[in-house]
Amino acid sequence: MTRIKTVFWLSLILVVGLWVSAEQIFAATYDFFPFRKSMIYFTGVVAVFAMGFGMLLALRPAFLSRYLGGLDKSYRLHKWLGICALVFSIAHYLWIKVPHWLIDAGVMVKPDKPPKPEASSEIEQLFRDWHGLAETLGEWGFYLVVILILIALIKWFPYRVFFNTHRLLAVLFLVLVFHSVVLMKFDYWQTPLAWVVSVLMTIGAVAALFSLVRKIGNRRTVVGVVESVDYHHDNKVLAVEVLLKDRWPGHQAGQFAFVQFDDKEGHHPFTISSSWQEDGKLHFNIKGLGDYTRVLPERLRKGDLATIEGPYGQFTFKSQAKRQIWIGAGIGITPFMARMADLEQLSDGKDIDLFYCTRMPDKDFIDKIHVLADKANINLYVVDENTDGLLSLEDIQQQVGNLSDSDFWFCGPGPFAKSLQKSLNRNKVKLHGFHQELFQLR
């Protein structure tokens, strides 16, 4: 999370610094309407910068994913940039509209507009001729962007609604690029601010076009057939085995893929719960958490086609620490199942303790985990939260002793991870590292 925060805040500091330099704000007058005009430019620049950066991340560039710690981290940054774009777009809209509303209400007096100087070039004159169109498109684009970002952020909307509407943001981004290019203060085009924003808008426009023609991730996409389906009723987990028809590049234990069983529903991210045996088979354990995954056991049948894009993620257990503590909460157990299957074939010599935390214990499912743990020579502790309560740092220490220089690998709900991290910091436990798979990409 540290790198996500660093990139997010440094990018904002960069664009704000470039705007301050371009606007020469410290030499500006402090009358309300000139200040308002500056704020309109400022909020607009930051909003389109955040959207452009978010569109860049939508391309899933490998170099950024590696730096951030995996595609799940890239998606979290993408989400933050979306929120940032939403906030600054609303501020941009309010700086434009509120003074007009106050003037209409008689609260403020509309100032006299000084005559515009003549355009310095044909391009500037062309942009002036397009002002009305750019303003109209920008206003309607703003309304739609707000709606689509809210659909993405509010979990009340089903995943299929989010998936099928989110691509429309690509169209709106192209509209807002036109709006921004035409209405950006013309003097900015001679400053580094415009150069940086232009690069992001260009990359974002390319990403938008790739998204619209569905080219993002297509080189990593293969097709397979569902070989078997096994539903665990007690913990509502569906075990699915897929036999691939295309060549799979292989994956590391702990990685995930985007899986599509239904064209209307779209791709869902699921952790691959099997190690790669070069036999063309992938296993997924899918928990019924949403509208679609809850009905999947009734719909999915042997012989159904599956489209799989991946692998992605860096939750791959690479570490110099000699001891690892694994914590899998609920369906967060899946990356550890894949790693145990790996270690059965080739041990890495580390001392490993696995805590499987569940509120819905299923005997058959737990038996599978026990078999995997025994074959991989891993110490397994099953925590039934109904009787044992939420796993605490004290519980872990009681079972495994001194935790200094251990590596923690956690996959599960975010609040659970934060609780453990707070306890570790409060007790000044010096870890080798705390690795977390971000459970929700949306």
N, C-alpha and C positions, 0 to 999 in steps of 0.2 A: 504493500500500500504506500510505502514511503516514496517510491519512484513515481507512482501515479500522481501523488500530491505535488512532488517536485516539478514534474513536467507540466502539470496543470497550472500551478502558480507562476512558474517561470514564463510560460507562454503568455499568460495574462499580463505579467509585468513587462514583457517585451512589447506587446502591442500597445499597452498604455504608455510606455516610455516613448515609443515611436510616434504615437499621436501627440503627446505633449510637445515633442520636438517639432513636429510638423505644424501644429497649431500655434506654437509660440504663445502658449496660454498665459505665461507670466508677464508677457508684454501687452496682453489684451485688456480692453476696458471691462468694467464690472457692472455695466448697465444690464438690466434683466434680459432684454431681447437679444443683444449680441451674445450674452452668455448662453441663453437658450439655444441659439443657433449652433454654438460650439458643442453643446450637450447632444444636440440632434446628430451631429457628425460623429461625436465620440461613441455614443451608444450604438449607432449604426455600424461603425467600423468594428467594434468589439463583437457585436452579434454576428456579422458575416465572417469575421475571423474565426470565431468559435464553431460556426457551422462548417466552414471550409476545413478546419482541422478535424472535425468530426467525420466529414466525408472522406478525408484522407484515411482515417482509421477504418472506415468501412471497407476499404480495399484490402484490409488485413495484411499490411506490409510486414514481412518477416522480421526486418531489422528492428522495427518498433516493438513488435510482440516480444522478441528476444530481450530487448532492453527492459521492458516493463515487467517481464516475468511470465509471459504467456498471453494467449488470446483472451482469456477471461479477464486479465488486467486491462488489456486494450479496450475491451467492451465496457469496463467500468469507467475508464477515462472518457470513452465515447459518450456514456450516459452523463457524466459530469459536464462535458462540453455542451451537450444538448440542453441541460438545465441552465447553463450559463447563457447560451444563445436565447433561450426562452426569456430569462430575466432581463437581458439587455434589449431584446426586441420589444418587450412590454414597456420598458423605460423609454425606448426610442419613440414608440407610439404615443406615450403619455406626454413627452416633451413637445411633440407636434400638436396634439389635440387639446390638451388641457388649457393652454392660453387662449385658444379659439373659443372654447366653452366659456371661459371666464369673461372674454370680451363680449360674447353674445348675451351673457347674464348681466352685463353692465358693471362687473367688478373691476375689470381692467379696461384701459383705453388703448385702442389699436394705434401703434405708432405710424408716423408717415414713413413710407419706404423711400430710401434714397434711390435715384436713378441708377440702373445697372451700367457698369462700364461696358464698352463694346467688347465682344468676344475677341480673344487674342489669336484665335486660329479657327479654321473651318471645323475642326473636330469639336472645339468648345461650342461653336454655334450649333452643330448637329446635336450635341448633348442637350443644349438648351431647348431645341425644338422637340426633343423627346421627353422633356421633364414631365409633362402632363401624363403621358402614357406610363412612364416609370413610377410616378406617384400612385396612380390607380392600381397598377399591377402589384406594387409593394404593399399597399393597404390590404387588398384582398389576399395576397400571399401571406401576410401577417396573420390574418384571421385563421386561415387554414393551417398554418404552421403551429399555431397555439393549440388547435384542436388535435393535430396529429401527435405533437409531443406529449400532450396530456394523455392521449390514448396509450402511448408508449410507457409512460411513467406510472399510470394508475393500474394496479394489478386487477382491479375489478373487471376490466375489459379482457375477454378471453384472448389467449395467445394467437388464435387464428385471425382475430380482428386486428391485433397489433401487427402480425406478420404481413397481412394483405394490405394494410394501409401504410405501413412504414416506408414502403418503396415509393409512395407518392411524394415523400419528402425530397426525393431526387429531382422530380419535376419542379417542385417549388424552389429548390435551391437554384436551379437554372434561371427561374424567374427572378429570384432575389439577386443573383449575380448581375443580371441586366439592370435591375433597380439600383444596385450599389455602384456599378460602373458609371451609369448616367448621372446619378445624383451626388456622387462623391465630390467634395470640394475640389475644384479643378486644380488649385495650387498644390494639392497633395500629390499629384502625379509626378511632381519633380522631387519627391522626398522618398527616403527608404520605406516609410510607412506604406505607400502605395505599391512599392515593389514587392514587399513581403506579402501584403494582402492579395495582390494580383497573382502571385505564385500559388497561394493557397486556394484562391478562387478557381484558378485554372486546373489544379490537381483535383479539387472538389468537383468541378464540372466533368472532368474525365471519369471520376468515380461515379458520378450520377449517371452518365451514359452507360458505363459498365453495368451498373445496377439495373437500369431499365431494360437492357438486352440480356440480363441474367448471365453475365460472364464472370461475376465475382465467385471465386472458388471452384470454377468448373474444371480446372486442371487437377483438382484434388478429389473429384467426384467419381464414384464407381457405383455400379448397380449390383444388387444381390437378391437372393431369394430366401424367404424365411424358411428355415429348416425345422425349427421346433419352437413351441410356445408352452411355457410352464408357469401357471399362476399360483403364487403363494397367498392364500386367502387371509391368513392372520396378519401379515404385515403389508398386504396390498402391493406386492412387488411382482412384476411380470418379467420372467426370465425369457429372453429371446435369443435364439441362435440364427445367424445369417450366413449363408454360403455365398461368397462373392463370385460374380460371373466375370468381373474384370480384374486386372492386376492391381493388387494393393501394395503400396510401398513399404508396408510394415509399420508398426507403432511401438512406442515404449509404454510400459505399464504406467498407468496414471493419466494417460492422455484421453481426450474425448473426441467425439465426432458429431457432426450434424446429421441427423437421421430423418428421413422422410418416408412414411408409409402411406401417406395420403396427400395427393397433389393440392387439395383444397386447404389442408391444414398447414403445410409448409414444413420446413426443417426444424427439428427440436434438438438441442444439445444434450447428448447422453454420454456419460463416461463409459469407455470400453472396459468391461469387467473381465476380459480374458487376456492372457499374454499372447504374443504372436508366435504361432507354431509353424508358419509357412504352409498351412493346410487350407487357406482360403476361408477360414471361419472366424467370425467375430461374435462375441457374446455381449449382451447388454442386459442389465437389470434395471427396469424402469418402474419407478414408484408412481402410484396414482395420486399426483399432487394437484393437477389442474383439470380443467374440463375435458380435455382430449385424453390425457393419460389415464384418467379414471375410467373412461369407456373403452380404452384400447384392448383390455382383455376380452371384451365381447366382440370386437371388430376384427382383430388381427388373427389371421389363420395361416397355417402352413401352406407354402406355395405363393403367398403374397410377395409382391416386389418391394424392395427397399432401396432407396437412393441414399448413399452414404458419402459425406464430404469430410475429409480429414486426412491424417490425424492432426489435432491441435493440442496446445497446452504444454506447460513445463513443470507440471506436478509429477516429476519423474524420479524422485527419491535419490537424486545425485547429491552426495554430501561427503565431506571429509570426516565427519563425526563417526566415532566407533559405535555409538549407541543411538538408536532412534526410538522415539515414542510416537506411535501412530494412534490417532483418534478419529474414528469413523462414526459419525452420528447419523442414524437413519440410513437413507440411501447413500449417504456419504461413505459407506463402507466399500463401494464398488472399486475405486482405484486401488485399494489395499488388496482386494481379491485378485486383481490382475497382477500386482506385484508379488503376492505370495505364490502364484502359479509360476512366475519367473524364477523366484528363489528356489522353488522345488527342483528346477532344472540346473541352476547354477547359483550356489550360495555366495553372498558377498562378504561373509565373515562378520557381519555386524550383529550386535545384541539388539534385538527388537522386541518391544512390548506393544501389543495392539489392544486398544480399548474400543469395543464395539458397543455403542450406546443406542438403545432402542426403547421406544414406548409401545411398540407393537411386536413383541417377540413371536417369531414363527419357528417352531422346532426344526422343521426340515431345512429351512434357510440357515439357521444357526448351526445345524449339523454340517452343512456344506462348508461353512467358515471354519469350523473346528477341524475338518479334514484337511483343508488348505493350510491352516496354521501348523498342524502336526507335521505335515510333509515338508513345510518350509522351516521347521524348527523355530517357530515364533511363539512367544508367550501370549496367550489370548485371555482377555478378561471381558466377559459379557456383562454389561451394565443394564439391568432392567430398570428403567427410570420410574416405573410404577411402584416398585418396592425399594429400590436403592437410591432414588432421587437423582438429580443432575450430577454428573461427574464433576468433582472438584479437584483442585490442585492437591489438596490434602489426601484425597483418595488415591491419586496417582503416586504420590510420595510413599504412602503406606504400602503400596504394592511393589514398587520398584526401587525405593530408597533414594539415594542422592541423584539429582537431575542435572548437576553441573556439567556443562559441555555436551549435553544431549541435544539431539536434533528433534524438534517437534514437527510432525506432519499432520495437519488437521484438514478434514473435509466434512462440512456440516453447516448448520445455520450460523449466520454471522454473529448474532448476539452471544451464542455459546462461545465462539472463538474470542470475542472481546472480553468475556468474563474470565476466561483462562489467562489471557494476556495480562489483564489487570492484576490477577492474583500472582502471576509470575513476576511482574514488575514490583508489586507491593512487597513480595517476599525476597526481592533482589536475587532471583534465581538467574544465574549467568548461563544462558543457553548458547549453543553453537548457532542455532537459527530457529525461527518459527515460520514454517511454510504453510500457506493456506490456499486452498482452491476456493475461489469465489463462487459460491453456490448458485447465484442467480446472475445470468448475463443480461437480463432485461432490467 
